[in-house]
């Protein structure tokens, strides 16, 4: 699961995102994802997704490809994430779909 929800002291929703960094072995459409690092970001659900990218860059380093973050659903379909949308809009869907959040490492 890509996230866990909780509440902050002020009553707003907080989401804990688990994000992997890695690369695809083999062909990009049929290869298997190999995670090389895992990052955790706690963020307000209504904050812009850019906050997640900025936090990843502070954890993984400014040279990282954190700005290339995307989601993958259970069927393997990639979902582009909008840095200007809220965290909730990018990670929670009305049909219950959850995404595995990924970004490529420097080799990927």
OpenMM code with the backbone's topology and positions (N, CA, C; nanometers):
from openmm import Vec3, app, unit

residues = "UNK UNK UNK UNK UNK UNK UNK UNK UNK UNK UNK UNK UNK UNK UNK UNK UNK UNK UNK UNK UNK UNK UNK UNK UNK UNK UNK UNK UNK UNK UNK UNK UNK UNK UNK UNK UNK UNK UNK UNK UNK UNK UNK UNK UNK UNK UNK UNK UNK UNK UNK UNK UNK UNK UNK UNK UNK UNK UNK UNK UNK UNK UNK UNK UNK UNK UNK UNK UNK UNK UNK UNK UNK UNK UNK UNK UNK UNK UNK UNK UNK UNK UNK UNK UNK UNK UNK UNK UNK UNK UNK UNK UNK UNK UNK UNK UNK UNK UNK UNK UNK UNK UNK UNK UNK UNK UNK UNK".split()
positions = [
    Vec3(0.0835, -0.1174, 0.0000),
    Vec3(0.0000, 0.0000, 0.0000),
    Vec3(0.0881, 0.1239, 0.0000),
    Vec3(0.0470, 0.2236, -0.0730),
    Vec3(0.1282, 0.3436, -0.0895),
    Vec3(0.1165, 0.4413, 0.0260),
    Vec3(0.0089, 0.4338, 0.1019),
    Vec3(-0.0071, 0.5342, 0.2060),
    Vec3(-0.0852, 0.4794, 0.3249),
    Vec3(-0.0690, 0.5472, 0.4370),
    Vec3(-0.1490, 0.5242, 0.5567),
    Vec3(-0.1983, 0.6607, 0.6019),
    Vec3(-0.3259, 0.6698, 0.6374),
    Vec3(-0.3826, 0.7983, 0.6787),
    Vec3(-0.3955, 0.8055, 0.8299),
    Vec3(-0.3792, 0.9251, 0.8834),
    Vec3(-0.4009, 0.9519, 1.0256),
    Vec3(-0.4428, 1.0983, 1.0378),
    Vec3(-0.4529, 1.1445, 1.1605),
    Vec3(-0.4930, 1.2834, 1.1821),
    Vec3(-0.3850, 1.3576, 1.2587),
    Vec3(-0.3690, 1.4841, 1.2249),
    Vec3(-0.2765, 1.5707, 1.2969),
    Vec3(-0.3489, 1.6296, 1.4181),
    Vec3(-0.2736, 1.6918, 1.5065),
    Vec3(-0.3338, 1.7530, 1.6254),
    Vec3(-0.4418, 1.8547, 1.5919),
    Vec3(-0.4229, 1.9241, 1.4799),
    Vec3(-0.5218, 2.0255, 1.4429),
    Vec3(-0.6440, 1.9656, 1.3728),
    Vec3(-0.6502, 1.8334, 1.3616),
    Vec3(-0.7650, 1.7656, 1.3029),
    Vec3(-0.7563, 1.7432, 1.1534),
    Vec3(-0.6517, 1.7917, 1.0872),
    Vec3(-0.6382, 1.7717, 0.9433),
    Vec3(-0.5820, 1.6320, 0.9148),
    Vec3(-0.6121, 1.5821, 0.7984),
    Vec3(-0.5628, 1.4505, 0.7574),
    Vec3(-0.4144, 1.4550, 0.7274),
    Vec3(-0.3444, 1.3521, 0.7709),
    Vec3(-0.2035, 1.3359, 0.7376),
    Vec3(-0.1881, 1.2017, 0.6683),
    Vec3(-0.1064, 1.1985, 0.5685),
    Vec3(-0.0835, 1.0753, 0.4935),
    Vec3(0.0646, 1.0404, 0.5012),
    Vec3(0.0923, 0.9156, 0.5338),
    Vec3(0.2299, 0.8652, 0.5322),
    Vec3(0.2486, 0.7889, 0.4025),
    Vec3(0.3334, 0.8425, 0.3166),
    Vec3(0.3616, 0.7807, 0.1876),
    Vec3(0.4900, 0.7002, 0.1963),
    Vec3(0.4855, 0.5803, 0.1423),
    Vec3(0.6046, 0.4969, 0.1305),
    Vec3(0.6404, 0.4936, -0.0168),
    Vec3(0.7600, 0.5387, -0.0478),
    Vec3(0.8011, 0.5578, -0.1872),
    Vec3(0.9314, 0.4828, -0.2112),
    Vec3(0.9366, 0.4073, -0.3211),
    Vec3(1.0597, 0.3355, -0.3522),
    Vec3(1.1326, 0.4024, -0.4681),
    Vec3(1.2619, 0.3928, -0.4618),
    Vec3(1.3497, 0.4408, -0.5675),
    Vec3(1.4159, 0.3162, -0.6258),
    Vec3(1.4266, 0.3088, -0.7557),
    Vec3(1.4881, 0.1906, -0.8159),
    Vec3(1.4943, 0.2017, -0.9667),
    Vec3(1.4862, 0.0864, -1.0301),
    Vec3(1.4958, 0.0817, -1.1750),
    Vec3(1.4258, -0.0432, -1.2265),
    Vec3(1.3989, -0.0442, -1.3583),
    Vec3(1.3325, -0.1575, -1.4226),
    Vec3(1.4377, -0.2429, -1.4912),
    Vec3(1.4407, -0.3713, -1.4541),
    Vec3(1.5316, -0.4649, -1.5201),
    Vec3(1.4689, -0.5073, -1.6516),
    Vec3(1.5471, -0.5138, -1.7557),
    Vec3(1.4956, -0.5554, -1.8856),
    Vec3(1.4272, -0.4410, -1.9579),
    Vec3(1.3297, -0.4760, -2.0411),
    Vec3(1.2591, -0.3753, -2.1195),
    Vec3(1.1666, -0.2944, -2.0295),
    Vec3(1.1535, -0.1662, -2.0589),
    Vec3(1.0763, -0.0772, -1.9714),
    Vec3(0.9295, -0.1164, -1.9616),
    Vec3(0.8754, -0.1840, -2.0618),
    Vec3(0.7336, -0.2199, -2.0566),
    Vec3(0.7095, -0.3577, -1.9969),
    Vec3(0.8095, -0.4440, -1.9986),
    Vec3(0.7892, -0.5797, -1.9477),
    Vec3(0.8836, -0.6165, -1.8349),
    Vec3(0.9779, -0.5300, -1.8059),
    Vec3(1.0771, -0.5597, -1.7035),
    Vec3(1.0203, -0.5551, -1.5627),
    Vec3(1.0971, -0.6073, -1.4680),
    Vec3(1.0569, -0.6140, -1.3282),
    Vec3(1.1204, -0.4996, -1.2513),
    Vec3(1.0417, -0.4343, -1.1650),
    Vec3(1.0897, -0.3225, -1.0838),
    Vec3(1.1806, -0.3752, -0.9742),
    Vec3(1.2968, -0.3151, -0.9612),
    Vec3(1.3904, -0.3485, -0.8543),
    Vec3(1.4118, -0.2242, -0.7696),
    Vec3(1.3643, -0.2311, -0.6455),
    Vec3(1.3787, -0.1171, -0.5547),
    Vec3(1.5178, -0.1189, -0.4936),
    Vec3(1.5808, -0.0025, -0.4901),
    Vec3(1.7129, 0.0082, -0.4293),
    Vec3(1.7094, 0.0881, -0.2997),
    Vec3(1.6061, 0.1705, -0.2821),
    Vec3(1.5909, 0.2509, -0.1603),
    Vec3(1.4432, 0.2717, -0.1325),
    Vec3(1.4120, 0.2949, -0.0057),
    Vec3(1.2745, 0.3227, 0.0342),
    Vec3(1.2743, 0.4503, 0.1175),
    Vec3(1.1774, 0.5370, 0.0912),
    Vec3(1.1649, 0.6635, 0.1620),
    Vec3(1.0241, 0.6750, 0.2195),
    Vec3(1.0122, 0.7439, 0.3312),
    Vec3(0.8837, 0.7690, 0.3942),
    Vec3(0.8664, 0.9197, 0.4073),
    Vec3(0.7490, 0.9670, 0.3649),
    Vec3(0.7176, 1.1094, 0.3726),
    Vec3(0.5826, 1.1237, 0.4430),
    Vec3(0.5791, 1.1998, 0.5522),
    Vec3(0.4547, 1.2345, 0.6205),
    Vec3(0.4138, 1.3729, 0.5726),
    Vec3(0.2912, 1.3834, 0.5210),
    Vec3(0.2478, 1.5084, 0.4583),
    Vec3(0.0979, 1.5274, 0.4797),
    Vec3(0.0553, 1.6526, 0.4832),
    Vec3(-0.0872, 1.6826, 0.4918),
    Vec3(-0.1577, 1.6441, 0.3636),
    Vec3(-0.2759, 1.5871, 0.3770),
    Vec3(-0.3501, 1.5385, 0.2604),
    Vec3(-0.3866, 1.6493, 0.1630),
    Vec3(-0.4040, 1.7703, 0.2131),
    Vec3(-0.4450, 1.8810, 0.1265),
    Vec3(-0.3274, 1.9674, 0.0794),
    Vec3(-0.2055, 1.9274, 0.1129),
    Vec3(-0.0884, 2.0010, 0.0644),
    Vec3(-0.0624, 1.9650, -0.0814),
    Vec3(0.0054, 2.0549, -0.1507),
    Vec3(0.0422, 2.0280, -0.2899),
    Vec3(0.1413, 1.9120, -0.2943),
    Vec3(0.1317, 1.8284, -0.3980),
    Vec3(0.2197, 1.7122, -0.4100),
    Vec3(0.3658, 1.7537, -0.4248),
    Vec3(0.3903, 1.8769, -0.4656),
    Vec3(0.5274, 1.9275, -0.4779),
    Vec3(0.6004, 1.9167, -0.3441),
    Vec3(0.5274, 1.9249, -0.2325),
    Vec3(0.5871, 1.9113, -0.0994),
    Vec3(0.6516, 1.7727, -0.0853),
    Vec3(0.5863, 1.6708, -0.1394),
    Vec3(0.6410, 1.5340, -0.1359),
    Vec3(0.7709, 1.5284, -0.2154),
    Vec3(0.7703, 1.5871, -0.3342),
    Vec3(0.8893, 1.5873, -0.4195),
    Vec3(1.0047, 1.6593, -0.3504),
    Vec3(0.9756, 1.7724, -0.2884),
    Vec3(1.0791, 1.8479, -0.2180),
    Vec3(1.1359, 1.7679, -0.1012),
    Vec3(1.0491, 1.6992, -0.0272),
    Vec3(1.0943, 1.6166, 0.0847),
    Vec3(1.1814, 1.5016, 0.0345),
    Vec3(1.1400, 1.4383, -0.0751),
    Vec3(1.2213, 1.3298, -0.1333),
    Vec3(1.3591, 1.3797, -0.1739),
    Vec3(1.3631, 1.4965, -0.2365),
    Vec3(1.4921, 1.5534, -0.2783),
    Vec3(1.5809, 1.5820, -0.1579),
    Vec3(1.5219, 1.6220, -0.0456),
    Vec3(1.6030, 1.6480, 0.0740),
    Vec3(1.6545, 1.5173, 0.1340),
    Vec3(1.5778, 1.4084, 0.1192),
    Vec3(1.6214, 1.2789, 0.1705),
    Vec3(1.7180, 1.2079, 0.0760),
    Vec3(1.6855, 1.2092, -0.0537),
    Vec3(1.7627, 1.1328, -0.1520),
    Vec3(1.8768, 1.2136, -0.2134),
    Vec3(1.8737, 1.3440, -0.1966),
    Vec3(1.9773, 1.4292, -0.2538),
    Vec3(1.9240, 1.5082, -0.3713),
    Vec3(1.9763, 1.6277, -0.3916),
    Vec3(1.9263, 1.7151, -0.4982),
    Vec3(1.9489, 1.6582, -0.6383),
    Vec3(2.0441, 1.5667, -0.6530),
    Vec3(2.0713, 1.5072, -0.7839),
    Vec3(1.9736, 1.3941, -0.8170),
    Vec3(1.8901, 1.3548, -0.7201),
    Vec3(1.7971, 1.2437, -0.7422),
    Vec3(1.6925, 1.2794, -0.8475),
    Vec3(1.6237, 1.1776, -0.8947),
    Vec3(1.5180, 1.1968, -0.9938),
    Vec3(1.3802, 1.1953, -0.9268),
    Vec3(1.3727, 1.2505, -0.8064),
    Vec3(1.2466, 1.2507, -0.7310),
    Vec3(1.1348, 1.3219, -0.8058),
    Vec3(1.1695, 1.4176, -0.8909),
    Vec3(1.0674, 1.4888, -0.9666),
    Vec3(1.0045, 1.4016, -1.0758),
    Vec3(1.0568, 1.2820, -1.0952),
    Vec3(1.0029, 1.1875, -1.1937),
    Vec3(0.9121, 1.0835, -1.1260),
    Vec3(0.8646, 1.1136, -1.0052),
    Vec3(0.7812, 1.0207, -0.9295),
    Vec3(0.6529, 0.9877, -1.0071),
    Vec3(0.6104, 0.8631, -0.9962),
    Vec3(0.4874, 0.8182, -1.0603),
    Vec3(0.4254, 0.7089, -0.9743),
    Vec3(0.3025, 0.6734, -1.0055),
    Vec3(0.2342, 0.5671, -0.9335),
    Vec3(0.2075, 0.4501, -1.0250),
    Vec3(0.2020, 0.3301, -0.9659),
    Vec3(0.1702, 0.2087, -1.0409),
    Vec3(0.0550, 0.1404, -0.9689),
    Vec3(-0.0520, 0.1094, -1.0426),
    Vec3(-0.1652, 0.0415, -0.9797),
    Vec3(-0.1439, -0.1097, -0.9810),
    Vec3(-0.2386, -0.1845, -0.9246),
    Vec3(-0.2225, -0.3297, -0.9107),
    Vec3(-0.2167, -0.4028, -1.0441),
    Vec3(-0.2601, -0.3362, -1.1520),
    Vec3(-0.2544, -0.3966, -1.2852),
    Vec3(-0.1259, -0.3610, -1.3601),
    Vec3(-0.0389, -0.2844, -1.2947),
    Vec3(0.0866, -0.2462, -1.3567),
    Vec3(0.0796, -0.1198, -1.4407),
    Vec3(-0.0360, -0.0535, -1.4403),
    Vec3(-0.0520, 0.0691, -1.5191),
    Vec3(0.0132, 0.1854, -1.4457),
    Vec3(0.0921, 0.2639, -1.5208),
    Vec3(0.1576, 0.3828, -1.4653),
    Vec3(0.0597, 0.4990, -1.4602),
    Vec3(0.0696, 0.5775, -1.3532),
    Vec3(-0.0114, 0.6976, -1.3368),
    Vec3(0.0814, 0.8155, -1.3145),
    Vec3(0.0686, 0.9168, -1.3982),
    Vec3(0.1467, 1.0387, -1.3807),
    Vec3(0.0888, 1.1164, -1.2630),
    Vec3(0.1745, 1.1719, -1.1791),
    Vec3(0.1306, 1.2472, -1.0629),
    Vec3(0.1530, 1.3957, -1.0873),
    Vec3(0.0553, 1.4757, -1.0541),
    Vec3(0.0591, 1.6198, -1.0781),
    Vec3(0.1158, 1.6911, -0.9553),
    Vec3(0.2311, 1.7578, -0.9673),
    Vec3(0.2895, 1.8258, -0.8521),
    Vec3(0.2040, 1.9411, -0.8003),
    Vec3(0.1127, 1.9927, -0.8832),
    Vec3(0.0268, 2.1033, -0.8418),
    Vec3(-0.1056, 2.0581, -0.7815),
    Vec3(-0.1367, 1.9299, -0.7932),
    Vec3(-0.2571, 1.8748, -0.7304),
    Vec3(-0.2258, 1.8443, -0.5841),
    Vec3(-0.3296, 1.8208, -0.5051),
    Vec3(-0.3052, 1.7880, -0.3646),
    Vec3(-0.2577, 1.6432, -0.3534),
    Vec3(-0.2001, 1.6121, -0.2392),
    Vec3(-0.1551, 1.4755, -0.2131),
    Vec3(-0.2746, 1.3806, -0.2231),
    Vec3(-0.3876, 1.4192, -0.1647),
    Vec3(-0.5076, 1.3347, -0.1691),
    Vec3(-0.5509, 1.3081, -0.3129),
    Vec3(-0.5518, 1.4110, -0.3975),
    Vec3(-0.5937, 1.3933, -0.5369),
    Vec3(-0.5027, 1.2967, -0.6115),
    Vec3(-0.3749, 1.2961, -0.5801),
    Vec3(-0.2798, 1.2091, -0.6487),
    Vec3(-0.2773, 1.0675, -0.5943),
    Vec3(-0.3221, 1.0452, -0.4720),
    Vec3(-0.3018, 0.9140, -0.4106),
    Vec3(-0.4282, 0.8390, -0.3730),
    Vec3(-0.5430, 0.9039, -0.3696),
    Vec3(-0.6656, 0.8363, -0.3297),
    Vec3(-0.7698, 0.8495, -0.4397),
    Vec3(-0.8272, 0.7374, -0.4786),
    Vec3(-0.9237, 0.7362, -0.5875),
    Vec3(-1.0575, 0.6824, -0.5370),
    Vec3(-1.1645, 0.7311, -0.5946),
    Vec3(-1.2984, 0.6928, -0.5489),
    Vec3(-1.3260, 0.5430, -0.5657),
    Vec3(-1.2574, 0.4781, -0.6600),
    Vec3(-1.2814, 0.3348, -0.6804),
    Vec3(-1.1963, 0.2465, -0.5895),
    Vec3(-1.1219, 0.3078, -0.4974),
    Vec3(-1.0412, 0.2312, -0.4025),
    Vec3(-0.9022, 0.1949, -0.4515),
    Vec3(-0.8667, 0.2373, -0.5720),
    Vec3(-0.7340, 0.2096, -0.6262),
    Vec3(-0.6270, 0.2726, -0.5384),
    Vec3(-0.5249, 0.1957, -0.5071),
    Vec3(-0.4084, 0.2507, -0.4391),
    Vec3(-0.2881, 0.2328, -0.5306),
    Vec3(-0.1954, 0.3230, -0.5177),
    Vec3(-0.0787, 0.3226, -0.6050),
    Vec3(0.0473, 0.2898, -0.5267),
    Vec3(0.1374, 0.2189, -0.5914),
    Vec3(0.2728, 0.2040, -0.5408),
    Vec3(0.3504, 0.3202, -0.5995),
    Vec3(0.4098, 0.4028, -0.5141),
    Vec3(0.4803, 0.5218, -0.5607),
    Vec3(0.6274, 0.4895, -0.5842),
    Vec3(0.6775, 0.5334, -0.6990),
    Vec3(0.8153, 0.5034, -0.7393),
    Vec3(0.8797, 0.6244, -0.8051),
    Vec3(1.0116, 0.6266, -0.8006),
    Vec3(1.0878, 0.7179, -0.8852),
    Vec3(1.2174, 0.6488, -0.9222),
    Vec3(1.2702, 0.6782, -1.0429),
    Vec3(1.3891, 0.6093, -1.0897),
    Vec3(1.5157, 0.6551, -1.0163),
    Vec3(1.6058, 0.5596, -0.9950),
    Vec3(1.7350, 0.5990, -0.9385),
    Vec3(1.8198, 0.6603, -1.0485),
    Vec3(1.9412, 0.6964, -1.0194),
    Vec3(2.0244, 0.7643, -1.1176),
    Vec3(2.0574, 0.6759, -1.2376),
    Vec3(2.0466, 0.5442, -1.2215),
    Vec3(2.0748, 0.4519, -1.3312),
    Vec3(1.9509, 0.4302, -1.4182),
    Vec3(1.8319, 0.4528, -1.3599),
    Vec3(1.7056, 0.4198, -1.4268),
    Vec3(1.6538, 0.5235, -1.5201),
] * unit.nanometer
topology = app.Topology()
chain = topology.addChain("A")
for resn in residues:
    res = topology.addResidue(resn, chain)
    for name in ("N", "CA", "C"):
        topology.addAtom(name, app.Element.getBySymbol(name[0]), res)
